[in-house]
Amino acid sequence: MLELPFALVLTDATAPDQPIIYVNRAFVKLTGYSKEMALGRNCRFLQGERTETEHSDAIREALEREEDITLDIVNYRANGERFLNRLMIAPLHDESGKLTHFLGIQSERTDDLSYVERAMMLDESLREVQHRVKNHMAMLLSLIRLEASHGGDAHKAFEVLANRVESLSLLYEEFSHEPKNCSTIALGAYIPRICSAINMLDGQRNVVLNVDTERFEANIEAASQLSLLLSELLTNAMQHGYPDQEGGCVEARLWIADGDSLCLEVKDDGVGLPDGSTWPEEGNLGARIVRDLSARLKGDLQVDSSDEGMRVTLAVPMEAMG
């Protein structure tokens, strides 16, 4: 059967030979290549003796034309094992229309279904994932470029991109278990999984993460935006809230307020914001992402900070959640 999350690969279309600059954990699991072994290489390294020349040529021509392409191609894992890869590649452009990156989405084609059934399942799922991931990846890349243009470290920004994509990958995994054509997701069940993933990636050894959510159904687009925003808030609390403290507690809550808004809150008992800080009105890449996603959700963002910790609350109108 089809398994999610999909393997994701991001390449730099502006650099010679279009090197890989990001892979997610599903890519590592699928191919057996570690992140360190993949970064900096062209995706051709997955090809081998049984890879059809016509498939390699089709990919090259699509990249040259800056067009989407989907095909089945023989690739090889790190241990030399051959597998059939359903590959979708999509170009990403900046605000001026200039090509900047290529996004690759991959999933192994298995043999427990007929070819037609497999193709239909993968095509439908890949189209959905491509649409969601491409839109959100384009937003993140835009903000990363903005960070770099203001003197920020673009390479460091790409390193933390993994956290943001992880939350999207979990969303697609959750979505895959819903009935066909379902356009909503059980947000109350999904949020704890996001918290668990971010805690694993960014958690501090002696910092406890508590999660409390109410049952709520949200449309996929709003859920993806809210998950990215939650990832930013959790990452901010974990990375900056406890620089010199041995332990603490971060809490994430989701509840319905007065029946007309959905509230998301992340609070910690760390050091709080520096004196004079106006975060997220001013700040780094994470602050820009929080501002952008809050605006997309038409949410009211409130930030309270003291030397006893920080609390961020987002109230989103129910109609924005679908």
N, C-alpha and C positions, 0 to 999 in steps of 0.2 A: 504494500500500500504506500501511498504518498506520505512522506514524513516532512514535517516542518520543525524548526525554521529552515529556510533555504540557506545555502551557502552564498555569501555575498562577497564580492571582490570590487574594489575601487582602484582604477588606474589613473595616472596623470597623463592626460592627452597632450599636454604642452611640453613634456620632457622627451628626450630621445628614447625611442623604443618603448614608450608608454609603460613605465614600470608600475608594478603594484604598490600602492601606498596604504592599503587597508584590506584585511580579511577578517571575517568574523569567526567565532568558535565553530560554527557549523562547517565552514570551509576546512578547518583543521581536522575535524572529525571525518569529513567526506574523503579528503585526499591523503590524510596522514602526514601532510607537511605542516610543520610548526609555522607560526607567524614569522619568526625570524628567518626561516628558510624560504618563505614566499616573498617577503617584502623586497622591493628593488628589482625583481625579475619580471620579464614579460610573461604573460599567461601561456605563451607557447610551451613553456617548460612542462606543462601537463600532457602535451602530445607525445606520441611515440610511433613505433613501427607500424601499428595497425590503424593509425589515424588516417582517414581518407584525405588525399590532397585536395579534392574538390571542396571538402568542408573547411579546410584551412584557408583555401582561396576565397570561399564565400565570406568568411569572417573578415579577412583582410580587405576585401572589396567593400563590405558594409562599413567598416571603420573609416575607410578612405572617403566614403560618401556621407559619413556622419549619420547613418541610418540605424534603426533598430533591426535586430536579427534574432531569430529563434531557430535552433536546429539541434539534432542529436549528433554528438560527436564522441568518438572513442578517446578517452583520456586514461591516464595512468596514475595510480597512487604512488606514494613514496616507497612502498615495498615492491613496486613493479607490477602489482595487480592491475589488470585492465578492467575498466568499467564504462558503461554507456551513460554519457552525461547529457541531460536536457539543459541546454545553455540558452539564456536570453541575455543579450547585450543591448544597452541603451545609452545613447550619448547624453551628456549633461552640458548645458550651455549657461554662460553668465547672463547678466541683465542686458548686455549689448548684443547677445546672440553668438558670442565667440565660444567655440568648443573648449571646455576645460578638463573634463573627465569622461571616462566610460564606466558605467555600472554594469557588472556582470552578476547574474542570478543563476544559481546552478542547483540541480537536483538529480540524483541518480535515478535512472530508469530501471525499474525492477521487472521481474519476469512472472509475477504471480497474477497478472491480469493480461488480457489480450492487448495487442499493440494499440488497437483503436481506443479501448477503454483507458489505457495508460496515457495515450496522447491527449485525449479529451480532458482527463483529470489534470494533467500537468499544464496544458495550455490555459485552461480556465484559471487555475490557481496562480500560474506565473503571470498572467495578464493582470490579475488583481494585485499581486505583490509588486509587480513592476510599477503599476500606477501609484500605489501608496508609497513605496520606497523611493521611487524617482522623485516624486513631489517633495517629500520630506528631506531626502538627501540633498536636493537642489537648494532647499532653504538653509540647511546646515552649512553647505559649502559656501553659500552666499555670505553667511555670517562669519565663516572662517576667513574668507577673503577680506571682509571688512576688518576683522581683527588684525590681519597681516598688514593692511593698508594703514592702520593706526600704530604701527610699530610693534604689534604683538608677534608671538612666536607661532607661525603657521604649523610648523612641525609638531610642536607640543599640542596644538589644537587638534591635529589629526590623531594624535595618540588618544585623547579623551573622546574622540568620535566613537570609539568602540562602545562606550556606555550608552550613547544615544541610540545607536543602531541596535544594541541589545534589547532595549525596551520595545523597539518596533518588531524585532524578530519574535519576541515573546507574544506580541499582539497577534501576529500572523499564525503562530502556533495555536493560540487560543481560538482564533477565528476558524482554523481548519477543522475543529471539532463541532462547529455549529452546523445546522442543517443547510443544505444547498440554498443559495440565494438569500441567506440570512444577512441582514444589513446592520444588526446590533450585536452587542457583546455584553456579557455579565461583568460590568465594571467592578462590582464589589468583590468578585472572585479573582479578577485579573490584577487589581492593584497590589495585593499581597505578593504576587509572583514578581512584579516589578521590583518591589521593595527587597525581596529576597535576592534577586539578581544583582541589584546595585550594592546591597550589603556585602555580597560575595566579592564584587569587583573593587569596591572602595571602602568597605567597612574597616573600622579600627578595632583592634583586638579586644579592648576593654569597653567599647561603646555598644550598648544594647539598643536594638531597634525594635520598637513596638508598633504594631499596625492594627488599626481598628476601622472597619469599613461597614457601611450599610449596603443592602442589596440595591442594585440600580442597573438598568439597561441603558446603554448609550450607543449612538451610532458609531461606526468604525472610524470615521474621520475625526470626530471629536475625541474619541477614546485614544487615538494615536497622538493627538496633540496634547491631551492631558497627561499621557504617559511620558512623553518627552519632557514636559514641564516638571512632573514629579521627579524624573531622573535628575534633572538639573538641581532641584531643591535638595534632594537627598545627597547628591554628590557634593554640593556646596557645604552642607552641614557636616558631612563626614570628613571632608578634606580641610576645612577651615575652622570648624567649631572647636576643635580640641588640639591645638598646637602643643600645649605644654601640660595638658591634663592626662591623668592616668586612666580615667574612665568617665562615663557619662551615659546619657540616654537620649536617643532621637525618637520622636513619635510622629507617625503619619496617620492622619484621619481623613475619612471620606464620609460625609453625611448630607442628608437633605434638610435644608433650613426653610421652615415656614412653607414648604410645599412649592416654592417658586424659584429656588436656586439650589444648586449643588455646590457644596463647600469642600475644598481640599485644603488641608492644613499640614504643614511640616514644622515642628518645633524641636529645639534642642536646649540643653542646659550647659552649653559651651561658653565661649568667651564673648559672643556677640559681635556686632559690627564695630569697626574702629570709630572713634569719636569723629563726628563730622561727615560720616559716610552717608551717601544718598542712594545706596544700592536699592533697587536695580536701575534707577535713573542713570547712574553712572557706574561703570564697572567693566569687567572683562567679557569674554565671549559668552560665558554662562549667563551673565546678566542680560546681555542682548537677546539671548534665546528666551529667557523668562519673559522679557518685555514683549517680544514678538508673539509668542504663543498665548500670552494673556490677552493681547489685542485680538488675535484670531478667534479666541473663544468668547470675546466680548465680556471678559471677566473683570471683576473689581479686585485688585491686588492690594493687600494691606501687609505692611512689614513693621513689626515691633521688635526692638532690640535693646538690650541692656547688658550689664556685665554679668547677668545671670542667665543669659542665653538669647535666642532669637526665635521668633515665631513669624511664619509667612502663611497668610490665609488668602485663598482665591475663591471668590464667590462667582459662579457661572450661572447665567440664566438657564432655566430648564429647557427653553426652546433651542438654545445653542447646542444642547446635548442630544437633540433629536428624539 
